Amino acid sequence: MPGVFVLIWSTGFIVARFAMPNAPTFTFLSIRYALSVVCFGLWIGAARAAWPVGRTQWMHLAVTGVLMHAAYLGGVWAAVKAGIGAGTVALLVGLQPVLTALWLSAVSSSGRTHAVTPRQWTGLGLGLAGLILVVWRKLGAGEITAWNLGLAIVALIGITAGTLYQKRFVSPCDVRTANTVQLLAALIVSLPLALWESEAIRWNATFLIAMAWSVVGLTLGGSSLLYLLIQRGAATRVTSLLYLVPPTTALMAWAIFDEVLTGPMLLGMALTAVGVALVVRAPQR
């Protein structure tokens, strides 16, 4: 399941590159959320899946939906729309494991969670070094502005806070109904922003394919897998998997867009793999 998640999640940056020239950001995302809710609704009806119990659980799911869908996806896709490269966004959002580890380490002294171990810190450091090697050449002059950098930081904060919040407050429940609540909350936030956008949608094959994969692959598949991974694993181990997303994205960009793979990039991928292995490896007894 983790490997499938990394592959699916990595396609999000590729799809953003295809989709954003053809649609305004929040209009695209609002349509995506609405179609995803319909698909989940049909799935829930056919399976008779149980809905979350209690207003508190619904509220917690709504908060994670705003953070992990509206803020994260909105930030990433808007940053790509504003001219930042997909690889650069992947690098910035790939800092999430470090932020997660710093937070967990800071609160561990109060007894609320387990401290990050020295081995995991080593793995996080290797993963970060590998990440930088993979996408360093993408940090071209003039690509980053204060505006698109701010949007990427919103995305980084959104996915980090959403992951920690879900792990802390959301009780185990059916992934289909949980995702539906999250998507409805994201739609409520994104739709008013979409109404402010004046750009028209270009209804071409690229737009339709990007929308179809965004709904079926990224939301129904990727978001559901992320929910399950957070529900079943430690936050540091789960978020460390996101270190594998930028190298995987680089490989996809090489295959699809014929982008160059250099020696330092390949070395970075190897360092990232070793770093993730150190973080997710079960402690010795």
C-alpha positions in Angstrom: 0.0 0.0 0.0 2.7 2.6 0.7 4.4 2.0 -2.7 1.1 2.4 -4.5 0.4 5.6 -2.5 3.7 7.1 -3.5 3.1 6.4 -7.2 -0.4 7.8 -7.2 0.5 10.9 -5.1 3.4 11.7 -7.4 1.1 11.9 -10.4 -0.6 14.9 -8.8 2.2 17.2 -9.7 2.3 15.9 -13.3 -1.5 16.3 -13.6 -1.3 19.9 -12.3 1.2 20.7 -15.1 -1.3 19.3 -17.6 -4.4 20.8 -16.1 -3.5 24.4 -15.0 -3.1 25.9 -18.5 -6.7 24.8 -19.2 -8.6 25.9 -16.1 -8.5 28.3 -13.2 -7.3 26.7 -10.0 -10.3 26.7 -7.7 -12.8 26.1 -10.4 -10.9 22.9 -11.4 -10.6 21.8 -7.7 -14.3 22.6 -7.0 -15.4 20.4 -9.9 -13.0 17.7 -8.8 -14.4 17.8 -5.2 -18.0 17.7 -6.4 -17.4 14.8 -8.8 -15.5 12.9 -6.1 -18.4 13.4 -3.6 -20.8 11.9 -6.2 -18.5 8.9 -6.9 -18.0 8.3 -3.1 -21.8 8.7 -2.6 -22.5 6.0 -5.2 -19.9 3.7 -3.6 -21.2 4.3 -0.1 -24.8 3.6 -1.2 -23.8 0.4 -2.9 -21.7 -0.8 0.0 -24.0 0.6 2.7 -20.9 2.1 4.4 -21.4 3.5 7.9 -21.2 7.3 8.4 -19.0 8.8 11.2 -20.8 9.0 14.6 -21.3 12.2 16.4 -20.9 15.9 15.6 -17.5 16.1 17.0 -16.2 13.4 14.6 -17.8 15.3 11.7 -16.1 18.5 12.8 -12.7 16.9 13.1 -13.1 15.4 9.6 -14.2 18.7 8.2 -11.1 20.4 9.7 -8.8 17.8 8.1 -10.7 18.2 4.8 -10.0 22.0 4.8 -6.4 21.5 5.6 -5.5 18.4 3.5 -7.7 19.2 0.4 -8.5 22.9 0.3 -5.3 24.3 1.7 -2.8 21.7 0.4 -4.2 21.1 -3.0 -5.3 24.7 -3.4 -1.8 25.8 -2.5 0.0 23.4 -4.8 -2.2 23.9 -7.8 -2.3 27.7 -7.4 1.5 27.8 -7.1 1.9 25.8 -10.3 -0.7 28.1 -12.0 1.5 31.1 -10.7 4.5 29.8 -12.5 6.5 27.7 -10.0 7.7 24.3 -11.4 6.1 21.1 -10.3 9.5 19.8 -9.1 10.0 22.9 -7.0 6.6 22.6 -5.4 7.4 18.9 -4.7 10.6 19.9 -3.0 8.9 22.5 -0.7 6.0 20.2 0.2 8.5 17.5 0.7 9.7 19.3 3.8 6.6 18.0 5.6 8.5 15.1 7.3 10.9 17.5 8.9 8.1 19.8 10.1 6.2 16.8 11.5 9.3 15.4 13.3 10.1 18.9 14.7 6.5 19.2 16.1 6.5 15.6 17.5 9.9 16.2 19.1 8.7 19.5 20.6 5.6 18.0 22.2 7.2 14.7 23.3 8.5 16.2 26.5 4.9 16.7 27.7 4.1 13.0 27.3 1.6 13.5 24.6 3.5 11.5 22.0 6.7 9.6 21.4 9.9 11.4 20.7 11.6 11.0 17.3 14.5 8.6 17.7 18.1 9.5 16.6 17.9 6.9 13.9 14.8 8.5 12.6 16.5 12.0 12.7 19.3 10.5 10.6 16.8 9.1 8.1 15.0 12.4 7.9 18.3 14.2 7.3 19.3 11.8 4.5 15.8 12.1 3.0 16.1 15.9 3.0 19.5 15.8 1.4 18.4 13.4 -1.2 15.3 15.5 -1.9 17.5 18.6 -2.5 19.8 16.7 -4.9 16.8 15.5 -6.9 15.2 18.9 -7.5 18.0 21.3 -7.0 18.5 22.0 -10.7 14.8 23.0 -10.9 15.3 25.9 -8.6 16.0 28.2 -11.6 16.4 31.9 -11.5 13.1 33.8 -11.7 10.9 30.7 -11.1 10.2 31.5 -7.5 8.3 34.7 -6.5 7.0 35.8 -3.2 3.5 35.0 -4.4 4.0 31.4 -5.6 6.4 30.7 -2.7 3.7 31.8 -0.3 1.1 29.5 -2.0 3.5 26.6 -1.7 4.1 27.3 2.0 0.3 27.3 2.5 0.2 23.9 1.0 3.1 22.7 3.2 1.4 23.9 6.3 -1.9 22.5 5.3 -0.7 18.9 4.6 1.5 18.9 7.8 -1.2 20.3 10.1 -3.9 18.1 8.5 -1.8 14.9 9.0 -1.1 15.7 12.6 -4.6 16.8 13.3 -6.1 13.6 11.8 -3.8 11.4 13.7 -4.6 13.2 17.0 -8.3 13.7 16.8 -10.0 11.6 14.1 -11.3 8.2 15.3 -11.1 5.2 13.0 -14.1 5.2 10.6 -15.0 4.1 7.1 -12.6 5.7 4.7 -15.3 6.3 2.1 -17.6 8.3 4.3 -14.7 10.0 6.0 -13.4 11.2 2.7 -16.8 12.4 1.7 -17.1 14.6 4.7 -13.6 16.0 4.1 -14.3 16.7 0.5 -17.6 18.5 1.3 -15.7 20.7 3.7 -13.1 21.4 1.1 -15.8 22.2 -1.5 -17.5 24.7 0.9 -14.1 26.6 1.2 -13.0 26.3 -2.5 -16.3 27.2 -4.2 -16.5 30.8 -3.1 -12.9 31.2 -4.4 -13.9 29.7 -7.7 -16.6 32.2 -8.1 -14.0 35.0 -8.1 -12.1 33.4 -11.0 -12.8 34.9 -14.4 -10.7 32.6 -16.6 -12.8 30.3 -18.8 -12.2 26.5 -18.8 -10.8 25.1 -22.0 -12.8 21.9 -22.5 -10.3 19.9 -24.4 -9.0 16.3 -24.0 -6.1 17.3 -21.7 -8.5 19.0 -19.3 -10.9 16.0 -19.3 -8.2 13.4 -18.8 -6.6 15.5 -16.0 -10.0 15.8 -14.3 -10.8 12.1 -14.6 -7.5 11.1 -13.1 -7.8 13.7 -10.4 -11.1 12.3 -9.3 -10.5 8.6 -9.7 -6.8 8.2 -9.2 -5.9 11.1 -6.9 -9.0 11.5 -4.7 -10.7 8.2 -4.7 -7.3 6.3 -4.7 -4.6 8.6 -3.3 -6.5 10.4 -0.7 -8.1 7.2 0.5 -4.7 5.5 0.8 -3.3 8.5 2.7 -6.3 8.4 5.1 -5.7 4.7 5.8 -1.9 5.1 6.2 -2.4 7.9 8.8 -5.0 5.9 10.6 -2.8 2.8 10.8 0.7 4.2 11.2 2.8 6.7 13.2 2.8 10.2 11.9 6.6 10.4 11.3 6.6 7.1 9.4 3.7 8.0 7.2 4.9 11.5 6.3 8.4 10.2 5.6 6.9 8.4 2.6 6.4 11.9 1.0 10.1 12.1 0.7 9.8 9.6 -2.1 7.3 11.8 -4.0 9.7 14.3 -5.5 12.2 11.7 -6.8 9.2 9.7 -8.2 7.9 12.9 -9.8 11.3 13.5 -11.4 11.3 10.0 -12.9 7.8 10.6 -14.3 8.8 14.0 -15.7 11.8 12.4 -17.4 9.5 9.7 -19.0 6.6 12.1 -19.9 8.3 15.4 -20.6 11.8 14.2 -21.5 13.4 16.1 -18.6 17.0 15.3 -17.9 18.1 12.9 -15.1 21.6 13.8 -13.8 24.0 11.9 -11.7 23.3 14.0 -8.6 19.6 13.4 -9.0 20.1 9.6 -9.1 22.3 9.8 -6.0 19.6 11.9 -4.4 17.0 9.2 -5.1 19.2 6.6 -3.5 19.8 8.8 -0.4 16.0 9.4 -0.1 15.2 5.6 -0.2 17.8 4.9 2.5 16.4 7.8 4.6 12.9 6.5 4.4 14.0 3.0 5.3 15.6 4.3 8.4 12.5 6.2 9.5 9.9 3.5 8.8 12.0 0.5 10.0 10.5 -1.1 13.2 12.6 -0.5 16.3 14.8 -3.3 17.5 13.7 -5.2 20.6 
